[in-house]
Amino acid sequence: MSVKSTTQGKQVTLHNGDPMLPLSGVCIAANQVTTHIINADCAIALKALPAMSVDLVMTSPPYADQRKHTYGGIPADQYVAWFLPIADELYRVLKPKGSFILNIKERVVNGERHTYVMDLIIAMRKRGWLWTEDYIWHKCNAYPGKWPNRFRDAWERCVHFTKAREFAMHQEAVMVPMGDWQYARLNSLRKADHVRQESRTNSGFGKNTENWIGRKMAYPTNVLHLATECRNKGHSAVFPESLPEWFIRLFTKVGDTVLDPFMGSGTTLRVAHRLGLHSIGIELLAAYCDAAAAQIEKKCICKAKESSTSRSFPSSKNRVCRSKNP
Ligand SMILES: C[S@@+](CC[C@H](N)C(=O)[O-])C[C@H]1O[C@@H](n2cnc3c(N)ncnc32)[C@H](O)[C@@H]1O
């Protein structure tokens, strides 16, 4: 069953009964999964969300003013001052064990990479965020090109912020096949491979190669080899579904809530809906909100029906490049 309602001027509640302030947007409820799409500036709309109500923030904001001709943007020099109040609100709405994934990249200004991403990370740490990890999204189908002073850009950051050192993380949900290396390496074990070897640099890391015999799956690295979205989604800067899907599988479970404050075409919300999670998307431009709502209505409700009784995520059907892990 699907219920779509506009939320203009009404008191809206989240799936768990927490109240949100009245906001303009739509709410789609299907098979116990609620998708809220809010047409607003996230700096304002985030204030309407209850504290500690979100398990994962997954988002890709404007990369400064790189796309000022399509959906606007912020000059690189003003980026940190613009983003910090938003980051403060994200901190407030995130649960204590939640994660914030910021997909971003330093744009080139006057012939060199601007430092706004690094400046932002440093500023956010001063506001209480932990810079827990940097995942690299390797865009393995990057379009060929020629530039006079650098090569084609084939990677972006996915900066992982948390509020605490202990946070929800389901590592088994993103395991990858062991790969061919096991045949060569594990079939010719040396004497030293049968006992734990401590790092020679005293880093505290060690390994026992023998432990991996007979295993089919390994933990992935922090480099994600994912193809970019090539189909036209009516938006100039979509990320592929496989990107939010990987982080949703890693940091949430069925029934959790995902927030994308720079929703764009609604990629994060579509994936959340398909995987059985509640989601909230905030987007400045009304046309993107309408398109995202229509897509979720059209494509996701049947899949949600299939998965609504399952306690685990439906399996992935996304295009993922061949991984070089481990
Ligand atoms: C990089 S795009 C996000 C694309 C999205 N990940 C997708 O897959 O479609 C950034 C989006 O943020 C929106 N935006 C910019 N400033 C905003 C603000 N202050 N509040 C909400 N949305 C904003 C833009 O209109 C744009 O659609």
The ligand as an ORCA input file, in Angstrom:
! r2SCAN-3c Opt
* xyz 0 1
  C      25.650     17.347     -5.904
  S      23.928     17.603     -5.982
  C      23.289     16.155     -5.197
  C      23.001     15.051     -6.170
  C      22.452     13.799     -5.524
  N      23.461     13.122     -4.741
  C      21.904     12.865     -6.596
  O      22.375     11.723     -6.716
  O      21.008     13.276     -7.320
  C      23.630     18.858     -4.774
  C      22.172     19.281     -4.666
  O      22.049     20.154     -3.538
  C      21.049     21.106     -3.829
  N      21.253     22.240     -2.902
  C      22.165     23.243     -2.989
  N      22.094     24.040     -1.913
  C      21.138     23.520     -1.109
  C      20.604     23.886      0.166
  N      21.065     24.956      0.816
  N      19.624     23.112      0.709
  C      19.160     22.032      0.053
  N      19.618     21.643     -1.174
  C      20.594     22.364     -1.737
  C      21.254     21.437     -5.287
  O      20.086     21.980     -5.869
  C      21.632     20.050     -5.860
  O      20.495     19.392     -6.373
*
